Amino acid sequence: MRSRILLVVAAVLSTAGCATEREPVELPPPAPMAVDVAAASSGGACRLLDFAVIEQLVKVRFDVAAASERGDTHTCVVRGGRATLPELTLTATETSMDKATFVADVVPDSASKVSGLGEQAYRRTVGAADGHGPVAEVGWLSADGRLAVLRWTTEKGTAKSAAEKVAVQLTALAKKVDTRAL
């Protein structure tokens, strides 16, 4: 009999804690997850760029890309978040021009020759204009018959020497761009 009483007491004590239900605790909504999306997901010339490679070579993190196509011209613009500048633009256009025509008609007078990039290439820095700082530019005639240009537009107030440094970094980036992927 004692064992039955102990068993009943144990059962009552074990269910006593379950008799009162606690109020549910409201949990805050989960924080939004930041998802890294590749520049290539925007299509067009953005397929030729990679945010991580840009950051590695130019030391600026971009996370927004937009592409456009018009005829044989493919364009990609990349920016960082909500900032409009700096901005990196890649334009690639199919062409039948040769090296001599490229040098005569495309290479600006103020440009420096770049070796090891396509059939022929140049690099230049242009002074500030209304609404933005200096612009660094690298242009080249690729072996696959494309005219490609990388342009880096800086924020207003940026020193021209800083843009010239970026022009050198853009040259390294241009050497990673494979226009055949268009």
KAFEN-V995873 format. One record per helix or strand. SS is the DSSP state (H for helix, E for strand). FROM is the first residue (numbers start at 1). TO is the last residue. Records with the same first field share a line. If there is no record, write none. Layout:
# KAFEN-V995873
SS = FROM-TO / FROM-TO
This chain:
# KAFEN-V995873
H = 2-16 / 39-42 / 44-48 / 51-58 / 99-105 / 160-174 / 179-181
E = 64-70 / 73-79 / 87-94 / 112-114 / 120-126 / 129-129 / 132-132 / 135-141 / 146-153
